[in-house]
């Protein structure tokens, strides 16, 4: 199913897992018996031009959900331990935000494609 595969790819594209996006999309498409090619195409929503915006939204959505203050890179962040802790806080906010943003992208894209592709299928069967 093309719509399901694209929705999977779009969902994965919104998460901060760039080096693994294609692999994860293909695995999820295989597990859910959806189009692997459509899943790979869906991951292309995250590209060098859109990634800064996606990551910014991921972080802001996650930070809002977790009710955490914005990051501060003051003098207190000079130790390795505080940098690692800051990295985990940012990464967790981005992951949570990416999951939410992924739902907001994948559900409407699935419904639109499913409806559109279903309409085309009906037209072909009639003609």
HUGI-V473742 format. One line per field, one symbol per residue. burial: I if it has 24 or more other ideal C-beta (glycine too) atoms within 12 Angstrom, else O. A space follows every 10 residues. Layout:
burial=???
This chain:
burial=OIIIIIIIII IIIIIIIIOO IIOIIIOIIO OOOIIIOIII IIIOIIOOOO IOOIIOIIII IIIOOOOOOO OOOOOOOOOO OOOOOIOOII IOIIIIIIII IIOOIIOOII OOIIOOOOOO OOOOOOO
